[in-house]
Amino acid sequence: MGEAEESQYDVVVIGTGPGGEGAAMEATKHGRHVAVVERLPQIGGNCTHVGTIPSKSLRSAISRLTEVNSNQHFREAGVSIHLGFRDLRRAASSVIEKQVGMRRSFYDRNNVDVYHGHASFRDNETVVVEMGDGHQKILRARSFVIATGSRPYRPATIDFTHSRVFDSDTILNLDETPRSLTIYGAGVIGCEYASMFRNLGVKLNLVNTRDKLLEFLDDEIIDALSYHMRDTGVRIRHGEVFEKLELLDDCVILHLKSGKQLKSDALLWANGRSGNTDSLALANVGLEADHRGQIAVNANFQTATDHIYAVGDVIGLPALASAAYIQGRFAARHLGNGECADFRMAEIPTGIYTSPEISSLGKTEKELTEARVPYEVGHSMFKNLARAQIVGKPVGMLKLLFHRETLEILGIHCFGTNASEIIHIGQAIMSMPAPHNSLEYFTNTTFNYPTMAEAYRVAALNGFNRL
């Protein structure tokens, strides 16, 4: 094998998920010569291939199937569709292909060199890429952005090679819909998959190691989600801790420290994620990841080695594709000139794709109460909205938290159909300077009728009536 070829760049980005893409595109816009390294054969990272895109495509296919089979008119006409898990997940393949093609065009149009292989740091100015064909490529740069993402956390005591044991990456490879499933871990991923499998009629145990579901959300949203899940047949078990897993040919039995034994066709382990940092040789650049493989950064996404940045899941929370993209752009802007005033990093909306969806922004009631902020609440129940009645999606609500004196919008919490879309109307108003970030915007603005967006007017008027 000959001597490894070397190339010089201004910026090398490791990873082509949302964070890496955001960093690479922003850097090129500022005239930087950029290269990206991707370990997978195609660009897009885990988000495109095993995470956000395939899981949300699967969710959409399941939702359409459920909608048809639960529609009274279709039932009366004798229409009923039965599709297995394998058929449903085919819907994701075409979406992934389109996403990869689109994202590849971004790199091509912006003259970003893409290297497929495993990257590791040799020193502060050099990354070595082990290419798939066995060759090495040496990339030198003045700045680096680590955007390697994360993977499901796998405890050593669990045999993930067993045919009935899955994590959030491998669950998409299920051949058939199981009759029963135990999900260990009730975070965002656990709750999303619980909703999907329950909509397929799977008997489901959701094991939560905490006392409440998704404790970072507003309590009223948590209660609504818990009630709806239980109402659809999900068995939620709070405050439970894993002890051991018994693997049999025809089932798995999850043993909990409380003494409970949960028998099911399969287990989905969804308890945490680990940053993809173990093969980066971070020690060669004076860096160290924590026990979950995550890298510490400052407010500008700089690591302890200040010309090396890290963004996305590899730095921990909020671990959202949307946040990773803007973090990548922020980092690329900062490494160029240190000016990032145009970027809004403080308020990032959550988007949780349970059934129904959840999205929130700003403060919760608990946070405002603890901070002794005088606030009031405005509600809009979806069951009263004409659009929700028309589309047959009455479950949900929009909740506005606002300052009693200034009427400033302090928090927005939505549970129901299209929640992840609805939130952005409120986000735009919250980002305005005072006094334009007021509840009065929603009472004085005309909304199309009938729409789900009308919930803002209803909630605002409801809040005014409480003053």
ZIWOUR-V309536 format. One record per pair of residues at least 24 apart in sequence whose ideal C-beta (glycine too) atoms are under 6 Angstrom apart, sorted by the first residue. I is the first residue (numbers start at 0). J is the second residue. If there is no record, write none. Layout:
# ZIWOUR-V309536
i: [I:I]
j: [J:J]
This chain:
# ZIWOUR-V309536
i: [3:3:4:5:6:7:8:8:8:9:10:10:11:11:11:11:12:13:13:13:14:14:14:14:15:15:16:16:16:17:17:17:17:18:18:18:18:18:18:19:21:21:21:22:22:22:22:23:25:25:25:26:27:29:33:34:34:35:35:36:36:36:37:38:41:42:42:43:43:44:45:46:47:49:51:52:52:52:53:53:55:56:56:56:57:57:58:58:60:60:61:61:65:83:83:84:84:84:85:88:117:119:119:120:120:120:123:142:142:143:144:144:145:145:146:146:147:147:148:148:148:149:149:149:150:150:151:152:152:152:157:161:163:163:164:165:166:167:170:177:177:177:178:179:179:180:180:181:181:181:181:182:182:183:183:184:184:185:187:188:189:190:191:191:193:194:194:197:197:198:203:204:204:205:205:206:206:207:210:210:216:217:217:217:220:220:223:274:299:300:300:317:322:348:348:350:355:355:355:355:356:356:357:357:358:358:358:358:359:360:360:360:361:361:361:362:362:373:374:374:374:375:375:375:376:377:377:377:377:378:378:379:379:379:381:385:386:386:386:392:397:397:399:399:401:406:406:407:408:417:421:424:438]
j: [135:137:136:137:138:139:32:34:140:141:140:142:126:138:140:143:144:118:145:147:44:146:147:148:42:44:44:46:148:46:320:323:324:146:310:311:323:326:327:146:324:327:328:144:327:330:331:111:328:331:332:331:109:335:111:112:138:111:113:114:118:128:115:117:99:102:103:99:102:148:148:320:98:168:320:94:95:98:91:171:352:90:91:94:88:91:195:352:87:90:195:198:198:175:176:173:175:176:174:171:278:279:280:280:283:284:284:306:334:307:308:330:309:313:310:311:275:313:275:311:312:272:274:312:273:275:272:271:272:273:244:246:251:265:266:267:268:269:267:201:264:265:264:263:264:263:265:253:261:263:266:267:269:268:270:269:270:212:351:269:269:353:352:353:233:353:354:231:233:354:233:234:261:233:235:236:239:237:237:238:359:363:364:412:412:414:414:313:333:326:330:347:347:422:426:419:394:395:415:416:418:419:414:418:413:418:419:422:412:411:422:426:409:410:411:409:410:403:400:402:409:403:462:465:400:458:459:461:462:458:461:454:457:458:415:449:449:450:451:416:454:458:458:462:438:437:438:436:436:451:451:452:462]
